[in-house]
Amino acid sequence: MTSDIDAYLAALPDDQRTALQALRTQLRTLLPGHAEVMSYAMPGFRQPGPKGRMVAGYAAFARHLGLYPHSGSVIPQIDCTPFKTSKSGLLFTPAQPLPPDLVARIIALRQAEIAARGR
């Protein structure tokens, strides 16, 4: 529910909240018709329908923020320099938000991966 996501964001420090609200807005634009949900204790977007797969989530931590495409194979395919990465996510800070083109590329690769596997 979006009220859960609104509460999650409201509990964050101002700089983290602002950065994640901007990312949320971009994800909404990139994923029209997708459901906003809480999954793995983080806000995210799920494909429409009862068997829709998670496309991406985002979260705040003590020292960083993260974008997680719910896949271990998407991030390793992309040059995410200068951002730190893990196998499953891209880490950033409010002072250095993710460029919109990088977010769009991650989402496009994740959607292609889901389409290739079938819903």
C-alpha positions in Angstrom: 0.0 0.0 0.0 1.2 3.5 -0.7 0.4 4.5 2.9 3.0 2.1 4.1 5.5 3.6 1.7 4.5 7.1 2.7 5.1 6.2 6.3 8.5 4.6 5.5 9.6 7.8 3.7 8.2 10.1 6.4 10.3 8.4 9.0 13.6 9.2 7.2 15.9 12.2 7.7 15.1 15.1 5.3 18.0 14.5 2.9 17.3 10.7 2.5 13.5 11.3 2.2 14.0 13.9 -0.5 16.4 11.7 -2.5 14.2 8.6 -2.2 11.0 10.6 -3.1 12.8 11.8 -6.3 13.7 8.2 -7.1 10.1 7.0 -6.4 8.8 9.7 -8.8 11.2 8.5 -11.5 10.3 4.9 -10.9 6.6 5.7 -11.1 7.2 7.3 -14.5 9.3 4.4 -15.8 6.8 1.8 -14.5 3.3 3.1 -15.2 0.6 0.7 -14.1 2.9 -1.1 -11.7 1.8 -1.6 -8.1 3.7 0.2 -5.3 4.3 -2.3 -2.5 6.5 -3.1 0.4 8.7 -6.1 -0.2 11.7 -7.3 1.8 11.0 -4.4 4.2 11.6 -1.8 1.4 9.3 0.1 -1.0 9.2 -1.1 -4.5 7.3 -1.7 -7.7 5.6 -4.9 -8.7 4.2 -5.8 -12.2 0.5 -5.6 -12.4 -1.6 -8.7 -11.9 -1.8 -11.4 -9.2 1.5 -13.0 -10.3 3.4 -9.8 -11.1 7.1 -10.0 -10.3 9.0 -7.4 -8.4 10.8 -5.0 -10.7 12.8 -2.8 -8.3 12.9 -1.7 -4.7 14.7 1.1 -2.9 15.8 1.7 0.7 17.6 3.9 3.2 20.3 2.8 5.5 22.5 4.6 8.0 25.2 5.6 5.5 23.7 5.1 2.1 20.6 4.6 0.0 20.1 1.8 -2.4 18.2 0.8 -5.6 17.6 -3.0 -5.9 16.3 -4.5 -9.1 15.4 -7.8 -7.3 17.9 -9.6 -9.5 21.5 -10.7 -9.1 22.3 -10.3 -12.8 21.2 -6.8 -13.7 23.7 -4.6 -11.8 26.8 -6.6 -13.0 25.8 -5.9 -16.6 26.1 -2.1 -16.2 29.0 0.2 -15.6 27.8 2.0 -12.5 30.9 4.1 -12.0 31.3 6.1 -9.7 28.7 4.4 -7.5 29.3 1.4 -5.2 27.5 -1.7 -6.1 26.7 -5.1 -4.7 25.6 -8.1 -6.8 22.0 -7.1 -6.2 22.0 -3.3 -5.8 23.4 0.1 -6.5 24.4 2.3 -3.5 24.2 6.1 -3.5 23.9 9.0 -1.1 21.5 12.0 -1.0 24.5 14.2 -1.9 25.2 12.1 -5.0 21.8 10.8 -6.4 21.6 8.4 -9.2 21.5 9.9 -12.7 18.1 9.3 -14.4 19.6 7.6 -17.4 21.3 5.0 -15.1 18.0 4.3 -13.3 16.2 4.0 -16.7 18.9 1.5 -17.9 18.6 -0.6 -14.8 14.8 -0.7 -15.0 14.9 -1.5 -18.7 17.3 -4.4 -18.1 15.2 -5.8 -15.3 12.1 -5.6 -17.4 13.8 -7.4 -20.3 15.0 -10.1 -17.8 11.5 -10.6 -16.5 10.1 -10.7 -20.1 12.7 -13.3 -21.1 11.8 -15.5 -18.2 8.1 -15.1 -18.7 5.8 -13.9 -16.0 
